[in-house]
Amino acid sequence: MNLIPDLEFRGLVYQATDLDGLAERLATGPITVYTGFDPTADSMTVGNLVPILLLRRYQLAGHKAIALAGGGTGLIGDPSGKSEERQLNTDDIVAAWTEKVKGELERFLDFGGANPAVMVNNHDWLASVSAIEFMRDVGKHFPVSYMLAKDSVASRLQTGISYTEFSYMVLQAYDFLVLNEKYGCELQSGGSDQWGNITAGTDLIRRAAGNKAFGLTCPLVTKADGTKFGKTEGGTIWLDRNKTSVYQFYQFWINSEDQKVVDYLKIYTFLDKDAILQLEQAVREQPEKREAQRKLAEEVTTLVHGADAAKSAENISQALFSGEFHKLAEDEILEGFHDVPTHKMEQEEMGLIDLLVTAKISSSKREARQDVQNGSIYINGERHTELDSTIRLQDGLHGKYLIMRRGKKKYTLVS
C-alpha cells in the first residue's frame, strides 16, 4: 500500500509537501490521488508518459486514481517551465484536444474492475463558476506576495506574464479543492514543473476546507547531457502512432544512452527491482550487447502500442540490422522505410545503371558504374556487382518493393 520505497528506488520522488506524513497516511489504507493533463496538442508525448505511469502505479497498488483532462485550464495556459506566453487556442481546438488526451489516458489506466479510475474534465466546473464567486471564495486565499514567490511567476516577471497566466495556479488549486470535496482526493501527483501549482492546491485546501492534503512530484526526465528528453532530430516522440510510428517509437528507446537506460527502465517500465538490477549489471559488464535497451524498447512499446506492434517493430529493427528484408511484411517495409527517399519505377524492368541514375541513388551513369564496380550497391540485402544486370520489379519483395542501398546507410525504396 505504501508506494514510497518503490518510488524512491525508481527515482520518482523529487519534492513532497510532507513525505513522512504521506507515508503514514498511505499505511492506513487507500488514498485518492489525481494528476492533471492539459491539452496542449492533439497527442501527449513520452514526457507526459511519466506522470501517467506514476498514476497507474498508485492504481495498481490499490489507491484510487483520478485522471484530470484540463479542458478548462487548457484554455488559459500554464506558465510553468515557459519563458514566454503560450498561444491561446480556440474553444473547439481545446475541446478536440481534450478528447484526444482522454482517449490516450484510457490506454494506461483501468476504468473498470474492482478499483476503477475516474476521468474528469475541469471545464465542467471552471466554465460554470462566476468571476465574482471565484474571486470571493477562492481568490481571497491567495496573497499577491504568495503568488509572486512561485517560480512559475517569479521567473517570468522580467520577460512579462499576463494576468491570464498569472491566475493559472489559482485555477489548478481550485481543481484540487473541488476533487477534495467531491471525491475525498488527498494527493496531487505530477512533474516537478508543477510544484508551485500543487502546493497552491494543498494550501487552498487547508485554508478553505481545513483539510490536510499532500503533494508529490517526480523529476523531469532528461538525456545524459541534461537536455530535454523526448525529442530527436526527427522531432517530438508522440504517443499517437500517426504522429510517431511504432517503429520510430521503438527505435527511440533502442537508442537510449548507456548512462541513462537504467533510469528509463525504472521510470517507464513495471519491471521489478531484481530484474532492473540484473539489467544494470548487464550494462556495466557487456554494454555492447545492449540488452537493457532492447528490454526497454520492448516493454515501453508494448505498454503504449501493444505486444503485436512491439513485435513488428522488433522485426523491422532486426531486418534492418541483418539485411534479411525478405522476412518483412508489406506494412513493415513501408513503416521501416517511411523516412527514406522513394522512387516509382515506371517500367516492369530496367537496367541497373539506368535505375541507379533515375532513382537518384547515383548522380550520373559514370558514378553508377563506379558504385557497382566498388560493391557499394545492394538490393533487398544482396550486393549487385554486374554492370549489365537487369532489375525486375516483379522480383522485388512482395512483387513490388526494391530496398536499394548505396554504401552503408543511403537507402532508397523503389516501388
C-alpha positions as CSV (number, residue, x, y, z in Angstrom):
1,M,0.0,0.0,0.0
2,N,2.9,2.4,0.8
3,L,4.5,3.0,-2.6
4,I,7.1,5.4,-1.4
5,P,10.0,3.0,-1.1
6,D,9.4,1.7,-4.7
7,L,9.0,5.2,-6.0
8,E,12.3,6.3,-4.3
9,F,14.1,3.3,-5.9
10,R,12.8,4.4,-9.3
11,G,13.9,8.0,-8.8
12,L,10.3,9.2,-8.9
13,V,10.3,11.2,-5.7
14,Y,11.6,14.7,-6.1
15,Q,9.5,17.1,-4.0
16,A,7.0,16.4,-1.3
17,T,4.9,18.6,1.0
18,D,5.2,16.1,3.8
19,L,6.8,12.8,2.8
20,D,6.7,11.3,6.3
21,G,3.1,12.3,6.8
22,L,2.2,10.9,3.4
23,A,3.9,7.6,4.3
24,E,1.9,7.4,7.5
25,R,-1.3,8.2,5.6
26,L,-0.6,5.5,2.9
27,A,0.0,3.0,5.7
28,T,-3.6,3.4,6.9
29,G,-5.3,2.5,3.7
30,P,-6.0,3.6,0.1
31,I,-5.7,7.2,-0.8
32,T,-7.3,9.1,-3.7
33,V,-4.7,10.7,-5.9
34,Y,-5.1,12.9,-9.0
35,T,-2.9,14.1,-11.9
36,G,-3.9,16.7,-14.4
37,F,-3.1,16.8,-18.1
38,D,-3.7,19.9,-20.1
39,P,-4.4,19.5,-23.8
40,T,-1.6,21.4,-25.5
41,A,-1.6,19.3,-28.7
42,D,-3.6,16.5,-30.3
43,S,-1.4,13.9,-28.6
44,M,0.7,13.6,-25.5
45,T,4.4,12.8,-25.5
46,V,6.8,10.4,-23.8
47,G,7.4,13.2,-21.3
48,N,3.7,13.1,-20.4
49,L,4.0,9.4,-20.0
50,V,6.0,9.7,-16.7
51,P,3.1,11.2,-14.6
52,I,0.6,8.9,-16.4
53,L,2.6,5.8,-15.4
54,L,3.1,7.2,-11.9
55,L,-0.7,7.5,-11.6
56,R,-1.0,3.9,-12.8
57,R,1.4,2.8,-10.1
58,Y,-0.9,4.2,-7.5
59,Q,-3.9,2.4,-9.0
60,L,-2.0,-0.9,-9.2
61,A,-1.1,-0.5,-5.5
62,G,-4.8,-0.3,-4.6
63,H,-5.2,3.5,-4.5
64,K,-8.0,5.5,-6.2
65,A,-6.7,7.3,-9.3
66,I,-8.3,10.4,-10.9
67,A,-7.1,11.5,-14.3
68,L,-8.0,15.1,-15.0
69,A,-8.2,16.3,-18.5
70,G,-7.7,20.1,-18.4
71,G,-10.4,21.3,-20.8
72,G,-10.8,24.4,-18.7
73,T,-7.2,25.2,-17.8
74,G,-6.2,24.3,-21.3
75,L,-8.0,27.5,-22.4
76,I,-5.7,29.6,-20.1
77,G,-2.2,28.2,-20.4
78,D,0.2,27.1,-17.7
79,P,3.3,29.4,-17.4
80,S,5.3,26.7,-15.6
81,G,8.5,26.0,-17.4
82,K,7.8,28.5,-20.1
83,S,9.8,31.6,-20.8
84,E,7.1,33.3,-22.8
85,E,3.3,33.5,-23.1
86,R,1.5,30.4,-24.6
87,Q,-0.6,31.0,-27.6
88,L,-4.3,30.8,-26.7
89,N,-6.3,28.2,-28.6
90,T,-10.0,28.4,-29.5
91,D,-12.7,26.5,-27.6
92,D,-13.2,23.9,-30.4
93,I,-9.5,23.1,-30.7
94,V,-9.1,22.7,-26.9
95,A,-12.2,20.6,-26.7
96,A,-11.0,18.3,-29.5
97,W,-7.5,18.0,-27.9
98,T,-9.2,17.2,-24.6
99,E,-10.9,14.3,-26.1
100,K,-7.6,13.1,-27.5
101,V,-6.0,13.4,-24.0
102,K,-8.8,11.4,-22.5
103,G,-8.5,8.7,-25.2
104,E,-4.8,8.3,-24.5
105,L,-5.3,8.2,-20.7
106,E,-7.8,5.4,-21.2
107,R,-5.0,3.2,-22.7
108,F,-3.0,3.3,-19.4
109,L,-5.5,3.4,-16.6
110,D,-8.1,0.8,-15.7
111,F,-11.6,2.5,-15.7
112,G,-13.4,-0.8,-14.9
113,G,-12.8,-3.7,-12.5
114,A,-12.8,-3.6,-8.7
115,N,-10.8,-0.3,-8.4
116,P,-11.8,1.8,-11.4
117,A,-10.0,5.1,-12.2
118,V,-12.1,8.2,-12.6
119,M,-11.9,10.6,-15.5
120,V,-12.8,14.2,-15.0
121,N,-12.7,17.4,-17.1
122,N,-12.1,20.6,-15.2
123,H,-14.1,22.5,-17.8
124,D,-17.2,21.1,-16.1
125,W,-16.7,23.3,-13.0
126,L,-14.4,26.1,-14.2
127,A,-16.8,27.1,-17.0
128,S,-19.8,27.4,-14.7
129,V,-18.2,29.4,-11.8
130,S,-18.8,33.1,-11.9
131,A,-15.9,35.6,-11.7
132,I,-17.3,37.2,-8.6
133,E,-17.9,33.9,-6.8
134,F,-14.4,32.7,-7.8
135,M,-12.7,35.9,-6.5
136,R,-14.6,36.0,-3.2
137,D,-14.4,32.3,-2.4
138,V,-11.1,31.3,-3.9
139,G,-9.1,34.4,-4.7
140,K,-9.2,35.7,-1.2
141,H,-7.0,32.8,0.0
142,F,-4.1,33.9,-2.3
143,P,-2.0,36.8,-1.1
144,V,-0.2,38.5,-4.1
145,S,3.1,38.1,-2.3
146,Y,2.5,34.4,-2.1
147,M,1.8,34.2,-5.9
148,L,4.8,36.3,-6.8
149,A,7.1,34.0,-4.9
150,K,6.1,31.0,-7.0
151,D,8.9,30.0,-9.5
152,S,6.4,29.9,-12.4
153,V,5.6,33.5,-11.8
154,A,8.9,34.9,-10.5
155,S,10.8,33.5,-13.5
156,R,8.5,35.5,-15.8
157,L,8.5,38.9,-14.1
158,Q,11.3,40.2,-16.2
159,T,10.1,38.9,-19.5
160,G,6.5,39.5,-18.8
161,I,3.4,37.5,-17.7
162,S,-0.2,38.3,-18.3
163,Y,-2.9,38.3,-15.7
164,T,-4.3,35.2,-17.5
165,E,-1.3,33.0,-16.9
166,F,-0.6,34.7,-13.5
167,S,-4.0,33.3,-12.4
168,Y,-3.3,29.8,-13.7
169,M,-2.1,28.5,-10.3
170,V,-5.3,29.6,-8.7
171,L,-7.4,27.6,-11.2
172,Q,-5.3,24.5,-10.7
173,A,-5.5,24.9,-6.9
174,Y,-9.3,25.2,-7.2
175,D,-9.3,21.9,-9.2
176,F,-7.6,20.2,-6.2
177,L,-10.2,21.7,-3.8
178,V,-13.1,20.5,-6.0
179,L,-11.7,17.0,-6.2
180,N,-11.0,17.0,-2.4
181,E,-14.6,18.0,-1.7
182,K,-16.2,15.7,-4.3
183,Y,-14.0,12.6,-4.2
184,G,-12.0,13.0,-1.0
185,C,-8.9,13.4,-3.0
186,E,-5.9,13.9,-0.7
187,L,-2.9,13.8,-3.0
188,Q,-1.9,15.5,-6.2
189,S,1.0,14.0,-8.2
190,G,2.8,15.5,-11.2
191,G,6.1,16.6,-12.7
192,S,8.5,18.9,-10.8
193,D,7.5,21.8,-13.0
194,Q,4.0,21.6,-11.3
195,W,5.4,22.1,-7.8
196,G,4.1,25.6,-7.4
197,N,0.7,24.8,-8.7
198,I,0.5,21.7,-6.5
199,T,1.5,23.5,-3.3
200,A,-1.0,26.2,-4.1
201,G,-3.7,23.5,-4.1
202,T,-2.6,22.0,-0.7
203,D,-2.6,25.4,0.8
204,L,-6.0,26.3,-0.6
205,I,-7.5,23.0,0.8
206,R,-6.0,23.8,4.2
207,R,-7.3,27.4,4.2
208,A,-10.7,26.9,2.6
209,A,-11.7,23.5,3.9
210,G,-9.4,22.9,6.9
211,N,-8.3,19.6,5.4
212,K,-4.8,18.0,5.1
213,A,-3.7,17.3,1.6
214,F,-0.4,16.2,0.1
215,G,1.7,17.0,-3.0
216,L,4.4,14.8,-4.5
217,T,6.4,15.4,-7.7
218,C,8.7,13.4,-9.8
219,P,11.7,14.9,-11.6
220,L,11.6,15.8,-15.2
221,V,13.4,13.2,-17.3
222,T,16.5,14.4,-19.2
223,K,19.1,12.9,-21.5
224,A,22.7,12.3,-20.3
225,D,23.8,15.8,-21.4
226,G,20.9,17.3,-19.4
227,T,18.9,18.4,-22.4
228,K,15.1,17.8,-22.7
229,F,14.0,14.2,-23.1
230,G,11.6,13.1,-25.8
231,K,12.9,15.0,-28.8
232,T,15.1,13.7,-31.7
233,E,16.4,15.1,-34.9
234,G,13.1,13.9,-36.4
235,G,11.0,15.8,-33.8
236,T,9.0,15.1,-30.7
237,I,8.2,11.5,-29.7
238,W,4.4,11.3,-29.5
239,L,2.1,8.6,-28.1
240,D,-0.1,8.7,-31.2
241,R,1.3,6.2,-33.8
242,N,0.0,8.5,-36.6
243,K,2.4,11.2,-35.4
244,T,5.3,8.9,-34.3
245,S,5.2,5.5,-36.0
246,V,5.6,2.4,-33.8
247,Y,9.0,1.7,-35.4
248,Q,10.2,5.2,-34.7
249,F,8.9,4.9,-31.2
250,Y,10.7,1.6,-30.7
251,Q,13.9,3.0,-32.2
252,F,13.8,5.9,-29.8
253,W,14.2,3.6,-26.8
254,I,16.7,1.3,-28.5
255,N,18.9,4.3,-29.0
256,S,18.9,5.1,-25.3
257,E,22.3,6.1,-23.9
258,D,24.1,3.6,-21.6
259,Q,24.3,6.3,-18.9
260,K,20.5,6.7,-18.8
261,V,19.0,3.4,-19.9
262,V,18.7,2.0,-16.3
263,D,17.0,5.3,-15.2
264,Y,14.5,4.9,-18.1
265,L,13.8,1.2,-17.1
266,K,13.0,2.4,-13.6
267,I,10.7,5.2,-14.7
268,Y,9.0,3.8,-17.8
269,T,8.6,0.1,-17.1
270,F,6.9,-2.1,-14.4
271,L,9.8,-4.5,-14.2
272,D,10.6,-5.4,-10.6
273,K,13.7,-4.3,-8.7
274,D,15.6,-7.5,-9.2
275,A,15.0,-7.5,-13.0
276,I,16.2,-3.9,-13.3
277,L,19.3,-4.6,-11.2
278,Q,20.2,-7.5,-13.4
279,L,19.9,-5.3,-16.5
280,E,22.0,-2.7,-14.7
281,Q,24.7,-5.3,-14.3
282,A,24.5,-6.2,-18.0
283,V,25.1,-2.6,-18.9
284,R,28.2,-2.5,-16.7
285,E,29.7,-5.8,-17.9
286,Q,28.5,-6.1,-21.5
287,P,27.2,-2.8,-22.8
288,E,27.9,-3.7,-26.4
289,K,25.0,-6.3,-26.2
290,R,22.5,-3.5,-25.4
291,E,20.4,-6.0,-23.5
292,A,18.9,-3.2,-21.4
293,Q,18.0,-1.1,-24.4
294,R,16.2,-4.0,-26.1
295,K,14.2,-4.8,-23.0
296,L,13.4,-1.1,-22.5
297,A,12.1,-0.8,-26.1
298,E,10.1,-4.0,-25.9
299,E,8.5,-3.0,-22.6
300,V,7.6,0.6,-23.4
301,T,6.4,-0.1,-26.9
302,T,4.2,-3.0,-25.7
303,L,2.8,-0.7,-23.0
304,V,2.0,2.1,-25.4
305,H,1.1,0.3,-28.6
306,G,0.5,-3.4,-27.7
307,A,2.5,-6.6,-28.0
308,D,1.9,-7.2,-31.7
309,A,3.0,-3.7,-32.7
310,A,6.1,-4.1,-30.5
311,K,7.0,-7.4,-32.1
312,S,6.6,-5.9,-35.6
313,A,8.9,-3.0,-34.7
314,E,11.4,-5.5,-33.4
315,N,11.2,-7.5,-36.6
316,I,11.8,-4.3,-38.6
317,S,14.8,-3.4,-36.4
318,Q,16.3,-6.9,-36.8
319,A,15.8,-7.0,-40.5
320,L,17.4,-3.6,-41.0
321,F,20.4,-4.8,-38.9
322,S,20.8,-8.1,-40.7
323,G,19.7,-7.2,-44.2
324,E,17.1,-10.0,-44.2
325,F,14.4,-7.9,-45.7
326,H,12.5,-10.9,-47.1
327,K,11.2,-11.5,-43.6
328,L,9.3,-8.2,-43.5
329,A,5.6,-8.0,-44.2
330,E,4.5,-5.3,-46.7
331,D,3.3,-2.9,-44.0
332,E,6.6,-3.4,-42.1
333,I,8.6,-2.4,-45.2
334,L,6.6,0.8,-45.5
335,E,6.9,1.6,-41.8
336,G,10.6,0.7,-41.6
337,F,11.5,2.9,-44.7
338,H,8.9,5.6,-44.3
339,D,11.6,8.3,-43.9
340,V,13.9,7.3,-46.8
341,P,13.8,8.7,-50.4
342,T,11.3,6.9,-52.6
343,H,11.1,6.3,-56.4
344,K,8.4,4.9,-58.5
345,M,9.7,2.6,-61.2
346,E,7.6,3.2,-64.4
347,Q,8.8,0.1,-66.3
348,E,8.5,-3.5,-65.4
349,E,12.2,-4.0,-65.8
350,M,15.2,-1.7,-66.1
351,G,19.0,-1.8,-66.4
352,L,20.7,-1.4,-63.0
353,I,22.8,1.6,-64.1
354,D,19.7,3.4,-65.5
355,L,17.8,2.6,-62.3
356,L,20.5,4.0,-60.1
357,V,20.5,7.3,-62.0
358,T,16.7,7.7,-62.4
359,A,16.2,6.9,-58.7
360,K,18.9,9.5,-57.9
361,I,20.9,6.9,-56.0
362,S,23.9,7.8,-58.1
363,S,24.4,11.2,-59.6
364,S,25.5,10.0,-63.1
365,K,26.0,6.8,-65.1
366,R,29.7,7.1,-64.6
367,E,29.2,7.3,-60.8
368,A,26.7,4.5,-61.0
369,R,29.2,2.2,-62.8
370,Q,31.8,3.0,-60.1
371,D,29.4,2.3,-57.3
372,V,28.5,-1.1,-58.8
373,Q,32.2,-2.0,-59.5
374,N,33.1,-0.9,-56.0
375,G,30.5,-3.3,-54.5
376,S,28.5,-0.4,-53.0
377,I,25.1,-1.3,-54.3
378,Y,22.7,-3.6,-52.5
379,I,19.2,-4.6,-53.5
380,N,17.0,-6.2,-50.9
381,G,20.1,-7.0,-48.9
382,E,22.1,-8.6,-51.7
383,R,25.1,-7.0,-53.3
384,H,25.0,-6.3,-57.1
385,T,28.3,-6.2,-59.0
386,E,27.2,-6.9,-62.6
387,L,27.1,-3.7,-64.7
388,D,24.7,-5.1,-67.3
389,S,22.3,-6.7,-64.8
390,T,18.5,-6.1,-65.3
391,I,16.3,-5.3,-62.4
392,R,12.7,-6.6,-62.5
393,L,10.2,-5.2,-60.1
394,Q,8.3,-8.5,-60.0
395,D,11.4,-10.0,-58.4
396,G,11.1,-7.5,-55.6
397,L,9.7,-8.0,-52.1
398,H,6.0,-8.8,-52.3
399,G,6.4,-8.4,-56.1
400,K,6.6,-4.6,-55.7
401,Y,9.4,-3.3,-53.5
402,L,13.1,-2.9,-54.0
403,I,15.1,-1.8,-51.0
404,M,18.2,-0.2,-52.5
405,R,21.3,0.8,-50.6
406,R,24.4,2.6,-51.6
407,G,27.2,2.3,-49.2
408,K,26.4,1.7,-45.6
409,K,23.5,4.0,-44.9
410,K,22.0,5.6,-48.0
411,Y,18.6,3.8,-48.6
412,T,16.0,4.3,-51.3
413,L,12.7,2.5,-51.6
414,V,11.7,1.7,-55.1
415,S,8.2,0.6,-55.9
